[in-house]
Amino acid sequence: MVMIKIGLEIHVQLNTKSKIFCSCPNPANLKEENLKPNTLCCPICLGLPGAKPTFNKKVLEEALKVALALNCKINEEIFFSRKTYFFPDMPQNYQITQYEEPLGLEGEFQGIKIRRIHMEEDPGKLIHQGNIVLIDYNRSGTPLIEIVTEPQFTSTFQARQFLQNLLTLLEYLNVYNRKSEASLRVDANISTTDARVEIKNIGSTKEVEKSLNSEIERQKSNPPKEQETRGWDPEIQTTFLMRTKETEEDYGYIFDGNLTKIAISKELIEKTKLTLPELHDKKTTRFIKQYKIKSEDAKVLTADLKLADLFEKVASKINHSLASRWFVREVPKILNYNKLTLDEWGISEKEITELLELLQNNQITERTAQKILEKLSQEIFSPKDYAEKQKLLILTSLKDIEKLCDKAIKENKKAVQDYKNGEEKSLNFLFGKVMQLSHGTADPYKVKKILTKKLQ
């Protein structure tokens, strides 16, 4: 049996208003398709001679939140270094990062040890067009945190689940926007022999799992004999060799004299701890206890902070069981089918509460409620007004239901005879016909009761 060891280096863009070392707007908060190339740049993030960086304090505040949430030990003093490499997307030929004294060390999350967390700047973006390579420096200087785990993952699925839970944590901390293609980039390290292979710049949790599975299969027939750095091609679903025997020493880290050392006081750490919100695990435990719902349902609700917040607002006015069922099943179904986020959808507690009140009060059927929710994904309106105008409210009048039952019996004589001959399923057929005649608005319980009585 092959022993698999996997470690992750996770690069996450922070959502501060400006970049890490200058006042240019942070593109992590903007949609890339709406930006013209090289329009969010200044002499600092273009690395022009004489331009000196100034550290953005907000980056430290957000990074410190993450380090504390990951249970890291915080260094009392930190500084930035220059990581030297020669790529056209890094104009000054070095990246400003942390190496010798990172922000946090020896953390833990989801049972996995965190080796370190540090801050750094993002390089620009290379755009390949045939034999031509274009460079967009909009991204240059975007604030990043890099979270490095110990190589403790023993399966590719475990690595993917860890990443998904980590991104949930970052969203709870409000330091991360899952928007652009560069908001998350992962370098995955895998060892099936004594030689370590690193897969660079993987862009999603799903692709991390796929790339690791592909690399495991490759190594079965071609075990690596020396350290390799490989890329991942999602189109052909395979890794490819980039370079060999690269080590941290190859980057020639030196202290960046343009930036001063930063003291992290105990007062700042304690103050930051007080700003940490209720995180995913604690919210899940509370939901189970407070709303009396299953553990699996609570995990679905709390996996998305906005979904959890909206659920709590609705659950304060609606039966908890009904609200959780709809937020676990129906609401995510609409989001997934229409490829929407809650923000993009624009629905509020008012519309969902009004819809579920109609259902809770037996004014509409479950299927009618589902159809109204589907329509709400296209436009926002009052479910109550819509149900009244479209005559979707449940038909409760015994007299009216009796008329529909009489009509169904008269038009389906064979089914009536089959039922009298002992075929119980014919009752369901007739029930369906009555519901069809009422456009799904007849009270199902009353329909069954009246039909059964009339067929005796």
N, C-alpha and C positions, 0 to 999 in steps of 0.2 A: 504493500500500500504506500502511495506517494504522500509524504508529509508536505503540506502546503502552509506557507507562512506569507501573510499579506499585511502590508502597512500602507497607510494613505497619507499623502501630503495634499491638503485641501486649501485651495486659494479662493477666497471669498471677497467680492467687492463690497465695501461698506457704503452706506447710503448717505454720507455727509453731504451737505449742500455744495461744498467746494472740494477741490482736489487736495492731496495730502501735503504738498509743499508750495502751493500757489493758490491764488484766489479764483482760478478758472472754474466754471461750473462743472460739477461732477456728472459725467455722462451716465453713471449707473442709475441716475434718477430719470433719465430721458430715453425715449424710444430711438434706437439707432437709425431706423429707416427714415426718421424725420430730420436727421442731422446731415448737414453737408460736411464732407471730409475736411479736416484741418481747420475747423472754425472755432474749436474750444481750446485754443492754444495760446501760449505766451512764451517769452524768452526762457522762462524757467523750465516748463515742461517740454520745450524744444531743445533744452540743453545748450543754449547759446553761450558763447564765452562771456564771462563776467556776470552772468545771471545767478543769483544765489537763492537757495531754497529757504523757506520759513515754515516751520512745522505747524500743522493744523491741530490745535488742541482738541477739537471735537473728535478727531480720529482716535486719539488716546482714550477719550471717554468711552467711545463705542467699543474699542478693542478691549479695554479693561473690563467692561461688562461681560464680554464673551469669556475672557480668561477666568473671571470669578465664577461664572455660571458653569464652566468646565472644571471647577474645583482646583485651579492651578495655584501654585505658589507664585507670588508676585515679586519680581526683583526690585530691590530698593532703588537701584539706579540703572538706567538703560541708556543706550546710545545707538546711533545709526552707523552703518558701514557701507563701503562701496563694494559691490559684487561685480567684478570686471568680466565682461564678455563682449564680443564684437558681433552684434546683430544690427541690421539697419533699423529695427523697430525701437532700439535704445540709443537715441542720438548722442548722448555723452559717453557711450561705450562702457557704461557701468550702470548698475541698478542700485538705488538707495534702498537698503534693507537692514535688517538686524541679524546678526550672527552670534557674536561673542556673548552678548547679554540681551537675550530676548525678553519680552514683556512677562511671559509666564512659563512655568516649568512644572513637570510632574503632576499633571492633572488627571482627571478620570471622567469618562462619560459612557454610559450604557455598558459598564464592565470592561471598557477598553481604556488602557492608559494613554494619556496625552503626553508626548515627550516635550513639546514646546508649542508656544503660540507667539508669533511676532508680527510686526507691521512692516509694510514695504509699499513701493510704488509699482503700478502696473506699467508695462511697456506699451508701445503703440501697437497698431494692427497691420499685418501684412495682408495684402489682397492680391491673390494670384490670378492673372488673366492671361492664360496661354504661356508664352515665353516672357511676359512682362510681369513685374512685381511692383504694385503700387503701395504706398505707405500712408496710413491715416493716423495722425498723432493725437486725435481727439481723446483716445483712451490713455495716452501717456500721462502718468501722474495720478491716475485714479487710485484712491486708497484701497489697499488690500490687507487682509490678515491671512496668514498662513498657519494652518493647524496641522501639526505633524503627530501622527499616532505611533505607538510602538507596533511592531509587526505581530500582532496578536490575533488577527482574523484567520480562521481556519477554513472558511468557505467564501465563495464569491457572493452568495446571497446575504451572508452576515455582513459583509462590507457594504453592500447596497442598502440594507436596512439601517445600518449605522448612519450612513450619509443622509438618508431620508429623515431620520430622527434629529440629526444635527441641524439640517436646514429648518426643521420645525422650531427648534430651539432658537435659531438666529432670527426667525420671523417673530417669535414671541418677544425677543429682546428689542425688536424694531430697529435692527441695524442692517437689514438686508432686504433687497427687493429682488424677487425671482422674476426678472424681466428680460434683460439682454442675454445674448448667447455667451457673453463673457462673465456673467455674474457668478458662475461657479466653474472652476477648472480644477481637475484632480490629476495628480501624478500618483499612479498606483505601483507599489513595489511588490514583487512576487518572487518567492524562492521555492523551487521544487528540488534544487540541488544546492551545492555550496555557493553557486554564483547567483547574484541578485540581478533581476531584470526590472527596469523601471519603464513604465508606459506613461508617456508624457501627454499633458493637455487634453484630458478626456472631459467632455462637456456636459454630461448628465449622469445621474445615478444609474439609470438603465444601461447607458453605454459603459459605465465602469464595470458592471457585472458581465456584460457581453465581452468586453476586451479581456478581462481576466480569464473567462472561460475559454476564449480563443487561444490565449497564451498558454494555458495549461495543456490544451490539446497539442499545440505546437511543440511544447517541451517534452511531451511523451515520446515523440519520434526524433527530436533534435535537442537533447539536453544542453543548456548553455554551459560553456567551460570557463567563461570569464564574464565580468560585469558588462551588461549591455543597457543602452538607452534606446527605447523603441517608440515609435509613434503608433497611433491607432487610426485605421481607415474605416469609418462606419459604413461606407458604401459597399466595400467588398468584405467587411466583417473580418479583418485580419490585422495583425500588427506588422510593422516593418522596421528594419534596422536603421537607426539614426547615427549612433556612434558607440564606441566601446571605451571601457576603462576611465570613465569620467568620475572624478571625486570632488568633494567640497574644496580641497586644497587647490584644485585647478583654477578656481575663481579668484584667488589672490585677494581675499578680504582685507581691507584697510579701513581704519577709522575715518569717517567723513568729517573733516575739520570745518566744514561750512555749517554744521549743526551742533548745537551744544548738548551736553549730557542732560538727561532728564531725571529728576528725583521723584520717586513715587512714595508719597508719605502715607503713613498709616491712616491719617485723617481722610485722605482722598479715597483710600480703599474702603474704609467704613462708610463714607458718604455714598460711594458708588453701590455698595451692597444694599443700602436702603432704597435705591432706585430700581432694583431688580424686581420685575413683575412676578406674579404667580406663574411658574413655568409648567411645561406640558405634563410632566409626571404628577405633580401635585394637583393640577387641575383635573386630571383623569381620576385620581383617587377621590377628590371632592365630588365630582359628578356622580360617581358610583354611589357614594353615600348620600348626597343631598337629593338626587333625582331618582334614586332607586332603580338604576338602569344597569344592564349587563356590562361587564368589563370590555367586551369587544365593541359594543356600541359607544361606550365612553371614549375609547381610543379613536374611533372614527370621528367623533364630534370634536375632539381636542387636537386632532392632527392639523387642523386649519384654524388659526386663531380667530379669524373673522367669522367662520362658521360657528365656532364655540360661543363667541360673543352674541351673535344673532340668535342662536338657540336659547341662550339664557334670557334674553329680552322677551322672546316669545313664550318660553316656559314659565315666566312670571305671571302669565295671563291664561295659559292653556294647560290642560292636563299634561303632566310630565311624560307619561307613557306615549300619548298621542304625538306630542311635540318631538320627542326623541325618535320615534319611528319615522316621522316625515323628514327629519334632518339627517337621519342615517341613510335613508333609502331614496326618497323622492327628490329632495333638493340636490344631492350629489348627482343623481341620474340626469336631471335637467342640465346641470353644469357640465357634466362630461359629454352629454350628447351634443350640446351646443358649443362646446369648447370655450366656455366662459369662466371667468372668476366672479366672485360675488360683487366685487367693485365694478366690473364690466357689466354685470347684469343690472345692477342698480336697484334691485328689489329691497324693500325695507321691512322692518318688523310689522309695520302697519298692514301691509298687504298680506303677509303670511299669517299674522294673527287673525285678521278678518276671515281669511279662507278657512283656517282651522276651527274658528268659532262656528262657522256654518256647519262644518263636519261634526264637530263635537256636540252641537245642538240638534243633530239629525235633520238638518235642513237641506243637506245635499248628500248624495251618495259618495262613496270612496272614489268611484270611477269618474264622477263629475268633478270632484275636487282635483283629481289628477289631470283632467283635461283643462281645467281652469289654470292650473299651475303651468302646464305646457304653453298655454296662450300668454301667460304672464312673462314667459321667457322672450316673447317677441315684442310685447308692449306692456307698460305698467298701467294698471287701472284698479278700480275698486271691485274686488271679487263679489261683494254683496250686491252692488248695483248691477253688475254684469249678470249674476245668477237670476236676479229678479226680471231684468229686461229680456233675457233669453229663455225665461220660463223653465229654469233648471232646478228650482226648489222642489224638494220631495213632495209628491202627491200623497197627502194623508187622508183625504176625504174618503170614507168607506163607500159612499155612494158612487163617486167617480171611479174608484178602483173596481167596484163590482161591475160597472159598465164595461171596463176594459177586459175583465175576466170573462164576462158573457160573450164579448166579441171574439176573444181568443178561442173559447170553447166552440162557438158556432162555426169559425173558419177552419178548425182543425179537428174534424170529427174522427178521423182515423186515430189520432193521438189519444183522444178521449176514450175510444173503444179499447185501444191497447192498454191504457191505464186500468180500465175496468176488468180487463183480462189478466191483470196481475203484473203488467210491466211498469215497475215503479219509475223507471227513467223517463217515461212519457210525461210525468208530472213536471220534471225539470224542463222538458221541451216546451210545455205550455207556459211554465213560469217565464221562460226566456221570451216567448211571444208577447206576454203581457208587458214585460219590461221594455221590449222593443216598441210596443204601441205607446208606452208612456215616455219614450225617449230617455229611459233610464231614471225617471224621476219618481216612480211609484215606490212606496214604502215596501221593501222586500218582505219583511215579516208579515205585513197585512196581506200582501199578494198571495203568499204561500197559504196562509190561514184561510182566506176566502176561496181560493182554488180548491183546496182539499175538501172544504165543506160542500162546494157546489158539485164536486165529482162523486160524492158518496151516494 
